[in-house]
Amino acid sequence: MVKYKLDRPLKILTVCGVGQGSSLIMRMFVEDVLKELQIPAKVEHTELLTAKSSDADIIVASVLHEEELLDSGKMVIALKNLVDKNEIKEKLLEALSKKGIIEV
């Protein structure tokens, strides 16, 4: 069981180069994982430039875009397989635990 520690929902962006195709698909998979974990979050999809200047807590993107997003100052979760719920779950849990946002 996951204990969520923030007093507000997480703000998560799923990101691809254009903000239309793979980011939308990732958004649906991230939402499924968050629902399963019972972690409240608002998930939106967008492109790289918007993501870098956003107020998101977490950016989820392909490993192909990881380097471009690291200078954003946001928590970046880079996925090898954009539709692998196990990878999404594992990396979300690890990142949120490290930041103290959840307790597993």
C-alpha positions as CSV (number, residue, x, y, z in Angstrom):
1,M,0.0,0.0,0.0
2,V,1.2,3.5,-0.9
3,K,0.8,6.4,1.5
4,Y,0.5,9.7,-0.4
5,K,2.0,12.7,1.6
6,L,1.1,15.8,-0.4
7,D,-2.0,17.9,0.4
8,R,-2.8,18.3,-3.3
9,P,-2.8,16.2,-6.4
10,L,0.4,15.8,-8.3
11,K,0.9,17.7,-11.6
12,I,2.3,15.4,-14.2
13,L,3.0,16.0,-17.9
14,T,3.6,13.3,-20.4
15,V,5.8,14.7,-23.2
16,C,6.8,14.0,-26.8
17,G,8.3,16.1,-29.5
18,V,5.0,17.4,-30.9
19,G,2.7,16.8,-28.0
20,Q,0.1,14.8,-29.9
21,G,0.8,11.1,-30.5
22,S,3.0,9.3,-28.0
23,S,2.4,11.8,-25.2
24,L,-1.4,11.2,-25.3
25,I,-0.8,7.4,-25.2
26,M,1.6,7.8,-22.3
27,R,-0.9,10.0,-20.5
28,M,-3.5,7.2,-20.6
29,F,-1.1,4.6,-19.3
30,V,0.3,6.9,-16.5
31,E,-3.3,7.6,-15.5
32,D,-4.1,3.9,-15.3
33,V,-1.0,3.3,-13.1
34,L,-1.8,6.2,-10.8
35,K,-5.4,5.1,-10.4
36,E,-4.1,1.6,-9.5
37,L,-1.7,3.1,-6.9
38,Q,-4.4,5.4,-5.6
39,I,-2.2,8.5,-6.1
40,P,-4.2,11.6,-6.9
41,A,-2.8,13.5,-9.9
42,K,-3.7,15.7,-12.8
43,V,-2.1,14.3,-15.9
44,E,-1.8,16.3,-19.1
45,H,0.1,15.8,-22.4
46,T,2.2,18.3,-24.2
47,E,5.4,19.0,-26.2
48,L,9.0,19.7,-25.0
49,L,9.1,23.5,-24.9
50,T,5.8,23.8,-22.9
51,A,6.9,21.1,-20.5
52,K,10.2,22.7,-19.7
53,S,8.5,26.0,-18.6
54,S,5.5,24.3,-16.9
55,D,4.7,24.1,-13.2
56,A,4.5,20.3,-13.3
57,D,5.9,18.2,-10.5
58,I,6.9,15.4,-12.8
59,I,7.6,15.1,-16.5
60,V,7.3,11.6,-18.1
61,A,8.9,11.2,-21.5
62,S,10.8,8.8,-23.7
63,V,14.5,8.2,-23.0
64,L,15.0,10.0,-26.3
65,H,13.9,13.3,-24.8
66,E,15.5,12.9,-21.3
67,E,18.6,14.9,-21.9
68,E,16.5,17.8,-23.3
69,L,14.3,17.9,-20.2
70,L,16.9,17.5,-17.5
71,D,17.7,21.3,-17.4
72,S,14.0,22.0,-16.6
73,G,14.6,21.6,-12.9
74,K,11.7,19.1,-12.8
75,M,11.6,15.5,-11.8
76,V,12.0,13.6,-15.1
77,I,11.0,10.0,-15.6
78,A,12.4,8.6,-18.8
79,L,10.7,5.5,-20.2
80,K,12.3,2.9,-22.6
81,N,8.8,1.5,-23.4
82,L,6.1,4.1,-23.4
83,V,3.3,1.6,-22.9
84,D,4.8,-0.7,-20.4
85,K,2.7,-0.3,-17.2
86,N,5.2,-2.2,-15.1
87,E,8.1,0.2,-16.1
88,I,5.8,3.2,-15.5
89,K,4.8,1.9,-12.1
90,E,8.4,1.0,-11.1
91,K,9.9,4.3,-12.1
92,L,7.0,6.4,-10.6
93,L,7.3,4.6,-7.3
94,E,11.0,5.0,-7.2
95,A,11.0,8.7,-8.1
96,L,8.1,9.6,-5.7
97,S,9.8,7.6,-2.9
98,K,13.1,9.4,-3.4
99,K,11.4,12.8,-3.2
100,G,9.4,11.8,-0.1
101,I,6.1,12.3,-1.8
102,I,5.0,8.7,-1.1
103,E,5.8,6.1,1.5
104,V,5.7,2.5,0.3
